[in-house]
Amino acid sequence: MRGMPRRALVIGLLMLAFAAATFALKPTRKMSEQGTPVALEQMFPRTFGPWKVDPSIVPISVSPDVQARLDKIYNQTLARTYINTRGERIMLSIAYGGEQSDGLRAHRPEVCYANQGFQVSAVLAAVIDLAAREVPVARLVAQNGPRNEPVTYWMTVGEQVVLTGLQQKLAQIRYGLTGTIPDGLLFRVSSIGADARDAYRLQDEFTRSLLAAMSPSDRTRVIGVGPGDTRL
């Protein structure tokens, strides 16, 4: 075991711990069946603040093979393009899965873009202020010919925001120890532009306005709960 990379060792130990936890307590209570059912079309308003859906712009659809994989992971998806009063556009993509098990963990945008022929920059972690608290997010730039698309995204497992595979696994273990099968959501916004910094500024502005227009319960589904408010 001396030559084993540290990351592989940590993941291996987590897998063993999860296997032991699963044997001792098999999760049976689905979070997706508790409370109001998720309906993405109703959760996310079509008009809010200076933004409204732009029906003339349809987000790029994924290839059939990628779509087939996504259909196995998610129960619902939502893709819209919004335009504001200044004529600026943001593409919103939401995916929801009722069970975040080993086989149904969120499909990362960097993988999805790469599978569609985009060159993807290194993923960078950032923190933005949303709904009166700091939320960790991931940033990347996807490029395909002249199309330069800065992207901001995060994922939730249950009521916890996660960015890495390790964080996903830890959240899954924590829920499993309570007998709960967590649901999961992927939130992604992107825009077309050469200046990534300006794009991220606009994406943050859009996201804050969107969350402010949502109900408290729907907002919790999107950004989870804060560290001091965890219900686990």
DRENPA-3360 file (N, C-alpha, C; in nm, 2 decimals, always signed):
BEGIN
1 = MRGMPRRA = +0.08/-0.12/+0.00/+0.00/+0.00/+0.00/+0.09/+0.13/+0.00 ~ +0.22/+0.11/+0.01/+0.31/+0.22/+0.03/+0.31/+0.31/-0.10 ~ +0.29/+0.25/-0.22/+0.29/+0.33/-0.34/+0.16/+0.38/-0.38 ~ +0.05/+0.35/-0.31/-0.08/+0.39/-0.35/-0.10/+0.54/-0.33 ~ -0.14/+0.61/-0.44/-0.17/+0.76/-0.42/-0.26/+0.79/-0.31 ~ -0.24/+0.90/-0.24/-0.32/+0.94/-0.13/-0.46/+0.95/-0.16 ~ -0.50/+1.01/-0.28/-0.64/+1.03/-0.31/-0.71/+0.89/-0.33 ~ -0.64/+0.80/-0.40/-0.70/+0.66/-0.42/-0.72/+0.59/-0.28;
9 = LVIGLLML = -0.62/+0.61/-0.19/-0.63/+0.55/-0.06/-0.75/+0.60/+0.02 ~ -0.77/+0.74/+0.01/-0.88/+0.80/+0.08/-1.02/+0.75/+0.02 ~ -1.02/+0.75/-0.11/-1.15/+0.71/-0.17/-1.18/+0.56/-0.14 ~ -1.07/+0.48/-0.14/-1.09/+0.34/-0.11/-1.14/+0.32/+0.03 ~ -1.08/+0.39/+0.13/-1.13/+0.38/+0.27/-1.28/+0.43/+0.28 ~ -1.31/+0.53/+0.20/-1.45/+0.58/+0.21/-1.54/+0.48/+0.15 ~ -1.50/+0.41/+0.04/-1.58/+0.30/-0.01/-1.61/+0.19/+0.08 ~ -1.50/+0.15/+0.16/-1.51/+0.05/+0.26/-1.61/+0.09/+0.37;
17 = AFAAATFA = -1.59/+0.22/+0.41/-1.68/+0.27/+0.52/-1.82/+0.27/+0.47 ~ -1.85/+0.31/+0.35/-1.98/+0.32/+0.30/-2.04/+0.18/+0.28 ~ -1.96/+0.08/+0.24/-2.01/-0.05/+0.23/-2.05/-0.11/+0.37 ~ -1.97/-0.08/+0.47/-2.00/-0.12/+0.60/-2.13/-0.06/+0.65 ~ -2.14/+0.07/+0.62/-2.26/+0.15/+0.67/-2.39/+0.09/+0.60 ~ -2.37/+0.06/+0.47/-2.48/+0.01/+0.39/-2.53/-0.13/+0.44 ~ -2.43/-0.21/+0.48/-2.46/-0.34/+0.54/-2.54/-0.32/+0.67 ~ -2.49/-0.23/+0.75/-2.55/-0.21/+0.89/-2.69/-0.14/+0.88;
25 = LKPTRKMS = -2.70/-0.05/+0.78/-2.83/+0.03/+0.78/-2.85/+0.06/+0.63 ~ -2.94/-0.02/+0.57/-2.97/+0.00/+0.43/-3.07/+0.12/+0.42 ~ -3.04/+0.23/+0.35/-3.13/+0.34/+0.33/-3.26/+0.30/+0.26 ~ -3.37/+0.34/+0.32/-3.50/+0.30/+0.26/-3.59/+0.42/+0.24 ~ -3.56/+0.53/+0.31/-3.65/+0.65/+0.31/-3.60/+0.75/+0.20 ~ -3.68/+0.77/+0.10/-3.64/+0.85/-0.01/-3.68/+1.00/+0.02 ~ -3.58/+1.08/+0.01/-3.60/+1.23/+0.04/-3.69/+1.28/-0.07 ~ -3.69/+1.23/-0.19/-3.77/+1.28/-0.30/-3.92/+1.26/-0.27;
33 = EQGTPVAL = -3.95/+1.17/-0.18/-4.09/+1.14/-0.15/-4.14/+1.22/-0.03 ~ -4.05/+1.30/+0.03/-4.09/+1.38/+0.15/-4.13/+1.52/+0.10 ~ -4.24/+1.57/+0.15/-4.27/+1.71/+0.12/-4.33/+1.72/-0.02 ~ -4.33/+1.84/-0.07/-4.39/+1.87/-0.20/-4.30/+1.82/-0.32 ~ -4.36/+1.75/-0.41/-4.28/+1.69/-0.52/-4.21/+1.80/-0.60 ~ -4.10/+1.77/-0.66/-4.02/+1.87/-0.74/-4.09/+1.88/-0.88 ~ -4.11/+2.00/-0.92/-4.16/+2.03/-1.05/-4.08/+2.15/-1.11 ~ -3.98/+2.12/-1.18/-3.88/+2.22/-1.22/-3.95/+2.34/-1.30;
41 = EQMFPRTF = -4.04/+2.30/-1.39/-4.11/+2.41/-1.47/-4.18/+2.51/-1.38 ~ -4.23/+2.47/-1.26/-4.30/+2.56/-1.17/-4.21/+2.62/-1.07 ~ -4.10/+2.55/-1.04/-4.01/+2.61/-0.94/-3.94/+2.73/-0.99 ~ -3.90/+2.73/-1.12/-3.82/+2.84/-1.17/-3.91/+2.94/-1.25 ~ -3.92/+3.06/-1.20/-4.01/+3.16/-1.27/-3.96/+3.19/-1.41 ~ -4.05/+3.22/-1.50/-4.01/+3.26/-1.64/-3.98/+3.41/-1.65 ~ -4.03/+3.48/-1.55/-4.01/+3.63/-1.55/-3.97/+3.67/-1.41 ~ -3.87/+3.74/-1.39/-3.83/+3.79/-1.26/-3.74/+3.91/-1.27;
49 = GPWKVDPS = -3.75/+4.01/-1.19/-3.66/+4.13/-1.19/-3.65/+4.18/-1.34 ~ -3.53/+4.20/-1.39/-3.52/+4.25/-1.53/-3.51/+4.14/-1.63 ~ -3.53/+4.01/-1.59/-3.51/+3.90/-1.67/-3.64/+3.83/-1.72 ~ -3.64/+3.78/-1.84/-3.76/+3.70/-1.89/-3.70/+3.60/-1.98 ~ -3.78/+3.49/-2.00/-3.74/+3.39/-2.10/-3.74/+3.44/-2.24 ~ -3.63/+3.41/-2.31/-3.62/+3.45/-2.45/-3.66/+3.33/-2.54 ~ -3.78/+3.32/-2.59/-3.82/+3.20/-2.66/-3.75/+3.18/-2.80 ~ -3.69/+3.29/-2.85/-3.62/+3.29/-2.98/-3.49/+3.21/-2.97;
57 = IVPISVSP = -3.43/+3.19/-2.85/-3.30/+3.12/-2.84/-3.33/+2.99/-2.77 ~ -3.30/+2.88/-2.84/-3.31/+2.75/-2.78/-3.17/+2.70/-2.74 ~ -3.15/+2.67/-2.61/-3.02/+2.61/-2.57/-2.98/+2.49/-2.66 ~ -2.85/+2.48/-2.68/-2.80/+2.37/-2.76/-2.84/+2.24/-2.70 ~ -2.89/+2.15/-2.78/-2.93/+2.02/-2.73/-2.81/+1.93/-2.73 ~ -2.80/+1.83/-2.64/-2.69/+1.74/-2.63/-2.71/+1.63/-2.73 ~ -2.60/+1.56/-2.76/-2.60/+1.45/-2.85/-2.69/+1.33/-2.80 ~ -2.74/+1.25/-2.88/-2.83/+1.14/-2.84/-2.77/+1.05/-2.73;
65 = DVQARLDK = -2.64/+1.01/-2.75/-2.57/+0.92/-2.65/-2.56/+0.99/-2.51 ~ -2.53/+1.12/-2.51/-2.52/+1.19/-2.39/-2.65/+1.20/-2.32 ~ -2.76/+1.23/-2.41/-2.89/+1.24/-2.35/-2.94/+1.11/-2.29 ~ -2.90/+1.00/-2.35/-2.94/+0.87/-2.30/-2.88/+0.85/-2.16 ~ -2.76/+0.89/-2.14/-2.69/+0.88/-2.01/-2.76/+0.97/-1.91 ~ -2.79/+1.09/-1.95/-2.86/+1.18/-1.86/-3.00/+1.13/-1.82 ~ -3.07/+1.07/-1.91/-3.20/+1.02/-1.88/-3.19/+0.91/-1.77 ~ -3.08/+0.84/-1.76/-3.07/+0.74/-1.66/-3.03/+0.80/-1.52;
73 = IYNQTLAR = -2.98/+0.92/-1.52/-2.94/+0.98/-1.40/-3.05/+1.07/-1.34 ~ -3.12/+1.15/-1.43/-3.21/+1.25/-1.38/-3.36/+1.21/-1.41 ~ -3.45/+1.26/-1.32/-3.59/+1.24/-1.35/-3.65/+1.36/-1.42 ~ -3.59/+1.48/-1.40/-3.64/+1.60/-1.47/-3.52/+1.68/-1.51 ~ -3.53/+1.75/-1.63/-3.44/+1.85/-1.67/-3.51/+1.98/-1.72 ~ -3.44/+2.09/-1.71/-3.50/+2.22/-1.75/-3.39/+2.30/-1.82 ~ -3.42/+2.35/-1.94/-3.32/+2.43/-2.01/-3.39/+2.55/-2.07 ~ -3.34/+2.67/-2.03/-3.40/+2.79/-2.08/-3.30/+2.90/-2.11;
81 = TYINTRGE = -3.33/+2.99/-2.20/-3.24/+3.11/-2.22/-3.32/+3.23/-2.17 ~ -3.26/+3.31/-2.09/-3.32/+3.44/-2.04/-3.25/+3.56/-2.10 ~ -3.33/+3.67/-2.11/-3.27/+3.79/-2.16/-3.31/+3.90/-2.06 ~ -3.22/+4.00/-2.04/-3.26/+4.11/-1.95/-3.29/+4.24/-2.02 ~ -3.32/+4.34/-1.95/-3.36/+4.47/-2.02/-3.24/+4.53/-2.09 ~ -3.12/+4.49/-2.07/-3.00/+4.54/-2.14/-2.97/+4.46/-2.26 ~ -3.05/+4.35/-2.28/-3.02/+4.26/-2.40/-2.92/+4.16/-2.37 ~ -2.88/+4.14/-2.25/-2.78/+4.03/-2.21/-2.85/+3.90/-2.19;
89 = RIMLSIAY = -2.79/+3.79/-2.23/-2.85/+3.66/-2.22/-2.78/+3.56/-2.12 ~ -2.86/+3.48/-2.06/-2.80/+3.38/-1.97/-2.88/+3.25/-2.00 ~ -2.80/+3.14/-2.01/-2.86/+3.01/-2.03/-2.86/+2.94/-1.90 ~ -2.98/+2.89/-1.86/-3.00/+2.82/-1.74/-3.03/+2.67/-1.77 ~ -2.96/+2.58/-1.70/-2.98/+2.44/-1.71/-2.99/+2.37/-1.57 ~ -3.10/+2.31/-1.55/-3.13/+2.24/-1.42/-3.15/+2.09/-1.45 ~ -3.10/+2.01/-1.36/-3.13/+1.86/-1.37/-3.15/+1.81/-1.23 ~ -3.26/+1.73/-1.21/-3.30/+1.68/-1.08/-3.31/+1.53/-1.09;
97 = GGEQSDGL = -3.25/+1.46/-0.99/-3.26/+1.32/-0.98/-3.31/+1.28/-0.84 ~ -3.41/+1.19/-0.84/-3.47/+1.15/-0.71/-3.39/+1.06/-0.62 ~ -3.28/+1.00/-0.68/-3.20/+0.91/-0.60/-3.05/+0.94/-0.64 ~ -2.97/+0.99/-0.54/-2.83/+1.01/-0.56/-2.75/+0.89/-0.51 ~ -2.77/+0.77/-0.57/-2.70/+0.65/-0.53/-2.57/+0.64/-0.61 ~ -2.49/+0.53/-0.59/-2.37/+0.52/-0.67/-2.39/+0.53/-0.82 ~ -2.49/+0.47/-0.87/-2.51/+0.47/-1.01/-2.59/+0.59/-1.06 ~ -2.63/+0.68/-0.97/-2.72/+0.79/-1.02/-2.66/+0.92/-0.96;
105 = RAHRPEVC = -2.53/+0.94/-0.96/-2.47/+1.06/-0.91/-2.46/+1.16/-1.03 ~ -2.46/+1.29/-0.99/-2.48/+1.40/-1.09/-2.37/+1.39/-1.20 ~ -2.40/+1.41/-1.32/-2.31/+1.41/-1.44/-2.25/+1.55/-1.45 ~ -2.12/+1.56/-1.43/-2.05/+1.69/-1.42/-2.05/+1.77/-1.55 ~ -2.07/+1.90/-1.55/-2.07/+1.98/-1.68/-1.94/+1.97/-1.76 ~ -1.83/+1.96/-1.69/-1.70/+1.95/-1.76/-1.70/+1.83/-1.85 ~ -1.75/+1.72/-1.79/-1.76/+1.59/-1.87/-1.86/+1.60/-1.98 ~ -1.97/+1.66/-1.95/-2.08/+1.68/-2.05/-2.03/+1.76/-2.17;
113 = YANQGFQV = -1.97/+1.87/-2.14/-1.92/+1.96/-2.25/-1.81/+1.89/-2.33 ~ -1.72/+1.82/-2.26/-1.61/+1.75/-2.33/-1.67/+1.65/-2.42 ~ -1.77/+1.58/-2.38/-1.83/+1.47/-2.46/-1.90/+1.53/-2.59 ~ -1.92/+1.66/-2.59/-1.99/+1.73/-2.70/-1.89/+1.80/-2.79 ~ -1.76/+1.77/-2.77/-1.65/+1.83/-2.85/-1.59/+1.96/-2.81 ~ -1.63/+2.01/-2.69/-1.58/+2.14/-2.64/-1.44/+2.11/-2.57 ~ -1.35/+2.22/-2.58/-1.23/+2.22/-2.50/-1.27/+2.29/-2.37 ~ -1.24/+2.22/-2.26/-1.28/+2.27/-2.13/-1.16/+2.31/-2.05;
121 = SAVLAAVI = -1.16/+2.43/-1.99/-1.05/+2.48/-1.91/-1.06/+2.41/-1.77 ~ -0.95/+2.42/-1.70/-0.95/+2.37/-1.56/-1.06/+2.42/-1.48 ~ -1.12/+2.34/-1.40/-1.24/+2.38/-1.31/-1.18/+2.45/-1.19 ~ -1.23/+2.57/-1.16/-1.19/+2.65/-1.05/-1.30/+2.66/-0.95 ~ -1.26/+2.65/-0.82/-1.36/+2.67/-0.71/-1.38/+2.82/-0.68 ~ -1.50/+2.86/-0.65/-1.52/+3.00/-0.61/-1.63/+3.00/-0.50 ~ -1.66/+3.11/-0.44/-1.76/+3.13/-0.35/-1.84/+3.26/-0.38 ~ -1.97/+3.25/-0.39/-2.05/+3.37/-0.42/-2.16/+3.39/-0.31;
129 = DLAAREVP = -2.20/+3.51/-0.29/-2.30/+3.54/-0.19/-2.44/+3.52/-0.26 ~ -2.52/+3.43/-0.20/-2.65/+3.40/-0.25/-2.74/+3.38/-0.13 ~ -2.86/+3.45/-0.14/-2.96/+3.44/-0.03/-2.90/+3.45/+0.10 ~ -2.82/+3.56/+0.12/-2.76/+3.60/+0.25/-2.66/+3.50/+0.31 ~ -2.60/+3.42/+0.23/-2.49/+3.33/+0.27/-2.40/+3.29/+0.16 ~ -2.28/+3.24/+0.19/-2.19/+3.21/+0.09/-2.21/+3.07/+0.04 ~ -2.21/+3.05/-0.09/-2.23/+2.92/-0.15/-2.11/+2.89/-0.24 ~ -2.05/+2.77/-0.22/-1.94/+2.73/-0.31/-1.99/+2.69/-0.45;
137 = VARLVAQN = -1.92/+2.74/-0.55/-1.95/+2.71/-0.69/-1.83/+2.67/-0.76 ~ -1.85/+2.61/-0.88/-1.74/+2.57/-0.97/-1.75/+2.66/-1.10 ~ -1.63/+2.70/-1.15/-1.63/+2.78/-1.27/-1.54/+2.71/-1.38 ~ -1.58/+2.72/-1.50/-1.50/+2.67/-1.61/-1.54/+2.75/-1.74 ~ -1.45/+2.73/-1.84/-1.48/+2.79/-1.97/-1.48/+2.68/-2.07 ~ -1.59/+2.66/-2.15/-1.60/+2.56/-2.25/-1.59/+2.63/-2.39 ~ -1.50/+2.59/-2.48/-1.48/+2.65/-2.60/-1.49/+2.55/-2.72 ~ -1.57/+2.59/-2.82/-1.58/+2.51/-2.94/-1.58/+2.60/-3.06;
145 = GPRNEPVT = -1.46/+2.61/-3.13/-1.44/+2.71/-3.23/-1.46/+2.85/-3.18 ~ -1.54/+2.93/-3.24/-1.56/+3.07/-3.20/-1.65/+3.08/-3.08 ~ -1.71/+2.98/-3.04/-1.80/+2.98/-2.92/-1.72/+2.97/-2.79 ~ -1.73/+3.07/-2.71/-1.66/+3.08/-2.58/-1.76/+3.09/-2.47 ~ -1.78/+2.99/-2.39/-1.89/+2.98/-2.30/-1.84/+2.96/-2.15 ~ -1.83/+3.07/-2.08/-1.80/+3.06/-1.93/-1.92/+3.00/-1.86 ~ -1.89/+2.91/-1.76/-2.00/+2.83/-1.70/-1.98/+2.84/-1.55 ~ -2.09/+2.86/-1.47/-2.09/+2.85/-1.33/-2.19/+2.74/-1.29;
153 = YWMTVGEQ = -2.15/+2.65/-1.20/-2.24/+2.54/-1.15/-2.21/+2.50/-1.01 ~ -2.31/+2.43/-0.96/-2.29/+2.36/-0.83/-2.39/+2.24/-0.83 ~ -2.37/+2.15/-0.74/-2.46/+2.04/-0.72/-2.51/+2.03/-0.58 ~ -2.62/+1.97/-0.56/-2.66/+1.94/-0.42/-2.69/+1.79/-0.41 ~ -2.65/+1.73/-0.29/-2.69/+1.60/-0.25/-2.78/+1.62/-0.13 ~ -2.91/+1.59/-0.14/-3.00/+1.63/-0.03/-3.00/+1.78/-0.01 ~ -2.97/+1.82/+0.11/-2.96/+1.96/+0.14/-2.82/+2.02/+0.15 ~ -2.73/+1.95/+0.09/-2.59/+1.99/+0.10/-2.53/+2.02/-0.04;
161 = VVLTGLQQ = -2.47/+2.14/-0.05/-2.40/+2.17/-0.17/-2.27/+2.09/-0.18 ~ -2.24/+2.03/-0.30/-2.11/+1.96/-0.31/-2.05/+2.00/-0.45 ~ -1.92/+1.99/-0.46/-1.85/+2.02/-0.58/-1.77/+1.91/-0.63 ~ -1.71/+1.83/-0.54/-1.62/+1.72/-0.58/-1.68/+1.59/-0.56 ~ -1.62/+1.49/-0.62/-1.67/+1.35/-0.60/-1.66/+1.31/-0.46 ~ -1.55/+1.35/-0.39/-1.54/+1.31/-0.25/-1.65/+1.37/-0.17 ~ -1.68/+1.50/-0.19/-1.79/+1.56/-0.12/-1.92/+1.49/-0.14 ~ -1.94/+1.45/-0.27/-2.07/+1.38/-0.30/-2.07/+1.25/-0.22;
169 = KLAQIRYG = -1.96/+1.17/-0.21/-1.96/+1.05/-0.14/-1.98/+1.07/+0.01 ~ -1.92/+1.17/+0.07/-1.94/+1.19/+0.21/-2.08/+1.23/+0.24 ~ -2.14/+1.31/+0.16/-2.28/+1.35/+0.18/-2.37/+1.23/+0.17 ~ -2.34/+1.14/+0.07/-2.42/+1.02/+0.05/-2.41/+0.93/+0.18 ~ -2.29/+0.92/+0.23/-2.27/+0.83/+0.35/-2.35/+0.89/+0.47 ~ -2.34/+1.02/+0.48/-2.41/+1.08/+0.60/-2.56/+1.06/+0.59 ~ -2.61/+1.07/+0.47/-2.76/+1.05/+0.46/-2.79/+0.90/+0.48 ~ -2.70/+0.81/+0.42/-2.72/+0.67/+0.44/-2.73/+0.63/+0.58;
177 = LTGTIPDG = -2.65/+0.69/+0.67/-2.64/+0.65/+0.81/-2.77/+0.69/+0.88 ~ -2.85/+0.78/+0.82/-2.98/+0.81/+0.88/-3.09/+0.73/+0.81 ~ -3.06/+0.64/+0.72/-3.16/+0.56/+0.65/-3.22/+0.63/+0.54 ~ -3.16/+0.74/+0.49/-3.22/+0.83/+0.39/-3.15/+0.81/+0.26 ~ -3.23/+0.80/+0.15/-3.17/+0.81/+0.01/-3.19/+0.95/-0.04 ~ -3.08/+1.03/-0.05/-3.10/+1.17/-0.09/-3.13/+1.19/-0.23 ~ -3.19/+1.30/-0.26/-3.21/+1.34/-0.40/-3.09/+1.43/-0.44 ~ -3.09/+1.48/-0.56/-2.98/+1.56/-0.61/-3.02/+1.66/-0.72;
185 = LLFRVSSI = -2.95/+1.77/-0.72/-2.99/+1.87/-0.82/-2.86/+1.93/-0.88 ~ -2.85/+1.95/-1.01/-2.74/+2.02/-1.07/-2.80/+2.16/-1.12 ~ -2.73/+2.27/-1.08/-2.77/+2.40/-1.12/-2.65/+2.45/-1.21 ~ -2.68/+2.50/-1.33/-2.58/+2.55/-1.42/-2.63/+2.67/-1.49 ~ -2.55/+2.77/-1.49/-2.57/+2.89/-1.57/-2.45/+2.92/-1.66 ~ -2.47/+2.97/-1.78/-2.36/+3.00/-1.87/-2.40/+3.11/-1.96 ~ -2.30/+3.17/-2.03/-2.33/+3.28/-2.12/-2.22/+3.28/-2.23 ~ -2.24/+3.34/-2.34/-2.14/+3.35/-2.45/-2.07/+3.48/-2.44;
193 = GADARDAY = -1.93/+3.47/-2.44/-1.86/+3.60/-2.43/-1.71/+3.57/-2.41 ~ -1.63/+3.66/-2.46/-1.48/+3.64/-2.45/-1.42/+3.67/-2.32 ~ -1.49/+3.75/-2.24/-1.44/+3.79/-2.11/-1.51/+3.71/-2.00 ~ -1.44/+3.61/-1.95/-1.49/+3.53/-1.84/-1.53/+3.60/-1.72 ~ -1.45/+3.70/-1.68/-1.48/+3.78/-1.56/-1.61/+3.85/-1.57 ~ -1.64/+3.91/-1.68/-1.77/+3.98/-1.70/-1.88/+3.88/-1.71 ~ -1.85/+3.77/-1.77/-1.96/+3.66/-1.78/-2.00/+3.61/-1.64 ~ -1.90/+3.59/-1.55/-1.93/+3.54/-1.42/-2.00/+3.65/-1.33;
201 = RLQDEFTR = -1.97/+3.77/-1.36/-2.04/+3.88/-1.29/-2.19/+3.88/-1.32 ~ -2.21/+3.87/-1.46/-2.35/+3.86/-1.50/-2.42/+3.74/-1.45 ~ -2.36/+3.63/-1.45/-2.42/+3.50/-1.40/-2.45/+3.51/-1.26 ~ -2.37/+3.57/-1.18/-2.39/+3.59/-1.03/-2.51/+3.68/-1.02 ~ -2.52/+3.79/-1.09/-2.63/+3.89/-1.09/-2.76/+3.82/-1.12 ~ -2.76/+3.74/-1.23/-2.88/+3.66/-1.27/-2.92/+3.56/-1.16 ~ -2.83/+3.49/-1.10/-2.86/+3.39/-1.00/-2.92/+3.45/-0.88 ~ -2.86/+3.56/-0.83/-2.92/+3.63/-0.71/-3.06/+3.67/-0.74;
209 = SLLAAMSP = -3.09/+3.73/-0.86/-3.22/+3.77/-0.89/-3.32/+3.66/-0.90 ~ -3.27/+3.55/-0.96/-3.36/+3.43/-0.97/-3.39/+3.37/-0.83 ~ -3.30/+3.35/-0.75/-3.32/+3.30/-0.61/-3.41/+3.39/-0.53 ~ -3.40/+3.52/-0.55/-3.48/+3.61/-0.47/-3.63/+3.60/-0.51 ~ -3.65/+3.55/-0.63/-3.79/+3.54/-0.68/-3.85/+3.41/-0.65 ~ -3.78/+3.31/-0.59/-3.83/+3.18/-0.56/-3.88/+3.17/-0.42 ~ -3.97/+3.07/-0.39/-4.02/+3.05/-0.26/-3.90/+3.00/-0.17 ~ -3.91/+3.02/-0.04/-3.81/+2.97/+0.05/-3.78/+2.82/+0.04;
217 = SDRTRVIG = -3.89/+2.74/+0.02/-3.87/+2.60/+0.01/-3.80/+2.56/-0.12 ~ -3.84/+2.62/-0.23/-3.77/+2.60/-0.35/-3.63/+2.64/-0.35 ~ -3.60/+2.76/-0.29/-3.47/+2.81/-0.28/-3.38/+2.71/-0.20 ~ -3.43/+2.65/-0.10/-3.35/+2.55/-0.02/-3.32/+2.43/-0.11 ~ -3.41/+2.39/-0.19/-3.38/+2.27/-0.28/-3.27/+2.31/-0.37 ~ -3.25/+2.43/-0.41/-3.15/+2.47/-0.51/-3.01/+2.50/-0.44 ~ -3.01/+2.56/-0.32/-2.88/+2.59/-0.26/-2.86/+2.52/-0.13 ~ -2.95/+2.43/-0.09/-2.93/+2.36/+0.03/-2.95/+2.44/+0.15;
225 = VGPGDTRL = -2.89/+2.40/+0.26/-2.90/+2.47/+0.39/-2.76/+2.51/+0.43 ~ -2.75/+2.62/+0.51/-2.62/+2.66/+0.55/-2.56/+2.56/+0.66 ~ -2.42/+2.57/+0.68/-2.36/+2.48/+0.77/-2.42/+2.48/+0.91 ~ -2.47/+2.60/+0.96/-2.53/+2.61/+1.09/-2.67/+2.56/+1.09 ~ -2.73/+2.53/+0.98/-2.87/+2.50/+0.97/-2.89/+2.35/+0.92 ~ -2.78/+2.28/+0.91/-2.80/+2.14/+0.86/-2.90/+2.06/+0.94 ~ -2.97/+1.98/+0.87/-3.08/+1.90/+0.94/-3.03/+1.75/+0.95 ~ -2.91/+1.72/+0.91/-2.87/+1.58/+0.92/-2.84/+1.54/+1.06;
% end
